[in-house]
Amino acid sequence: MSVSAQTRLLVIAPHPDDETLGGGLLIQQVLAAGGAVHVALLTDGDNNPWPQRYIERRLRIGPTARRRWGLRRREEVMRAIDQLGVPESALQSFGWLDMGLTAHLRDDAPGAIAALRAVLQVFQPNVICCPALGDSHPDHGAAHVLCRMALAGVDRPPELLGYPVHGDDDDSAYPIWIDATAEQQQRKLQALAKHQTQMVLSGARMRRLALSPERYMRVELSAGDARLPWRPPAVLKPSLRLLMVTLDGARDWRWPEAPLVLDPDGGYRLQAQAGLSVTGPAFVKLHLDWPSPWIFDHWGWHAL
């Protein structure tokens, strides 16, 4: 991938450390070429209970403790981007709820889209890197959906690159690899080390991610497939929900009540418009309607 002094890179980071894991090498190369970088931090990573319990030696984590943890992680991300050469003024923190981006899209999709569009209008990026749609962390998938929504209708959309962090080891899906120097790789590791709260319990995994090739897929902004990719087992159907997000808002159905059409081969598709005005891109997510200690998505998002 070539960069130049004209490159204006916007990095979408759902949590502190994603900016380094997802774009630490690309950021350095853009800045070395004389380009500009802006980091949009969607959450402060405040819902991160196990490292917090371990470091603070506490079992119960209330709202005050969560806010304090979020401030600590925001300080870490400022030190990390400084290590990468990004000034503090180039970091914009939205302060949305960690593990809450899907709910934010469900409850206020137009507002979330408008907030990110404001960043696009001010910074005017020509390259954006954001989490891949298939990333299994729910905040990462939701961040991708938000980015695609914000770009809808843009006359000359920037190049959109998706980066993997969680759950996708298929190198063939990410054909764009960043060829880094040893110095750049070392600086990425040094930036990652600034996220001390994350390194305490997950240091080996984090370093392994940082040492892996930094790779991207080029994301097409065209519509996806009207057929849903899921065929859930009958035993789960009463507990499943189907969320659809569009530029106009969202609908969240129980699976048995969703306006689905069953194809002859046993696959599903949503009925046309599904009772919701659709004026642009649309995404659906299949998820279980019960709390679980497992934070990662099993089914995730699909572009319609």
Buried (B, 14 or more C-beta within 10 A) or exposed (E): BEBEEEBBBBBBBBBBBBBBBBBBBBBBBBBEEEBBBBBBBBBBBBBBBEBBBEBBEEEEBEEEBBEBBBEBBBBBBBBBBBBBBBEEEBBBBBEBBBBBBBBBBBEBBEEBBEBBBEBBEEBEBBBBBBBBBBBBBBBBBBBBBBBBBBBBEEEEBBBBBBBBBBBBEEEEBBEBEBEBEEEBBEBBBBBBBBBBBBBEBBBEEBBEBBEEEBBBBEBEEEEBEEBBEBEBEEEEEEBBBBBBBBBBBBBBBEBEEBBBEEEEEEBBBBEEEBEBEBEBBBBBBBBBEEEEEEEBBEBBBBBB
